[in-house]
Amino acid sequence: MIHREQDRIVFEGELYIGDLLGPIAVLHQAVTAGFGDLILDFSQCTAAFAPPILALCAQVMKLRNTGVEFHVELPEKVELARLFRNANWAHFLSPDENPPSEFKGFTQVPATHFTNDVEQRQAVNRIVNGILGAIPDLDRRELAALEWSVSEITDNVLVHSRSPIGGLIQVSTFQRANKRIEYIVADAGVGIPGTLRPSHPELTSDAAALERAIREGVTRDSDVGQGNGLYGSYQICSHSIGSFHLESGYGKLTFTERQGLRVTTERVPFNGTLVVAQINFSDPRLLAEALRFGGRQHIPVDFVETNYEQHDRAEALFVMRNETTSFGSRIAGTPVRNRLMNLVRMCPGQRIIIDFADIPLVSSSFADEVLGKLFVALGPMTFAQRFEFRNVATTVQQLIDKAITQRLSQPSQ
């Protein structure tokens, strides 16, 4: 439940995606009533999910640009307060009171703000690299489809939305067991109906504009885009039996396996655009089939090609100092090992060069987590065939050798 007590907006209980418009309406009422200094009280909030919070963050950031001040009271529930900090929600709601997230885990990618193409590309790379390290046994087509979708949706924010705060993006779900990933993009711009209606005057409702937006080749201006971002992202989610949620203006579009596609008109507008895309990676063929434009399959340039593969594609270069900020723990080593194992699968026939330049020391647990476990998983012959080490300090080499030797001495399970 969300209600207002003068300058205090109170969030009680659980906040799901269906509760998205309540906070937006109450926020609008408070500003209209003349309150220029507002308290967002989450103290009695018991559960919160990324889509409504990220949408709220975008609106708060927009209002802050106009001079409205915000203060946040975090949930009394310790785990939920930690989530607000780790996910960067607390920072975007009240940056003076809450520093940026320092979350170092690999189970989620905190909310990230982007305002230009450089920041957008950095955000996309961070997400793709995080997923590459978080989910083992990824197919390359899976990763490429996800990267394409995230790139297109975030690019739409910069090219079409006219959002005064840019956009926010977060990956909120890593379901490793059933291979599902959910990402959310929110902005505070003019909205999809506002961008499409000038060039498509036949669209008489916001709901109709959203339904048109997921069709192939629909754009406000063909000179600045082909209009395939929302279409392709929707296709990826629906083909993979994931889910898709699009909210903008008075329109809402949702797709789930159980209910199919639904387009409705809301009583309260969302002044911006919110995209929630959940992708199911359990069948790579479905994802590859989803990216078809003009009847032809589209194979996008992907993160692996731009960040690891060399020009002749005989080798993939894995620069260890770029892969983690810590070499001192087993936890830090897990995403590194997952990335290397995924590269083994994604780059068949290529030798993977692991470059240890500028790394004078690693812990024994890091060496074991990354290379000891890889040696056991691949076997001695495959490990030797697929990996080559370069620029390894003597001490680091000794620790790697020791980790592999200890793994070899352990009895088979």
Sequence and secondary structure as in RCSB ss.txt:
>XXXX:A:sequence
MIHREQDRIVFEGELYIGDLLGPIAVLHQAVTAGFGDLILDFSQCTAAFAPPILALCAQVMKLRNTGVEFHVELP
EKVELARLFRNANWAHFLSPDENPPSEFKGFTQVPATHFTNDVEQRQAVNRIVNGILGAIPDLDRRELAALEWSV
SEITDNVLVHSRSPIGGLIQVSTFQRANKRIEYIVADAGVGIPGTLRPSHPELTSDAAALERAIREGVTRDSDVG
QGNGLYGSYQICSHSIGSFHLESGYGKLTFTERQGLRVTTERVPFNGTLVVAQINFSDPRLLAEALRFGGRQHIP
VDFVETNYEQHDRAEALFVMRNETTSFGSRIAGTPVRNRLMNLVRMCPGQRIIIDFADIPLVSSSFADEVLGKLF
VALGPMTFAQRFEFRNVATTVQQLIDKAITQRLSQPSQ
>XXXX:A:secstr
 EEEETTEEEEEEEE GGGTHHHHHHHHHHHHTT  EEEEEEEEEEEE HHHHHHHHHHHHHHHHTT EEEEE  
SSHHHHHHHHHTTHHHHH TTTS       SS EEEEEE SHHHHHHHHHHHHHHHHHHSSS  HHHHHHHHHHH
HHHHHHIIIII  TT EEEEEEEEETTTTEEEEEEEE SSHHHHHHTTT TT  SHHHHHHHHTSTT  S TTT 
 S HHHHHHHHHHHTT EEEEEEEEEEEEEETTTEEEEEEEEEEEEEEEEEEEEE S HHHHHHH EETTEE   
  HHHHHTB TTSSEEEEEGGGT S  S HHHHHHHHHHHHHHHHHSTT EEEEE TT     HHHHIIIIIHHH
HHH HHHHHHHEEEES  HHHHHHHHHHHHHHHHS   
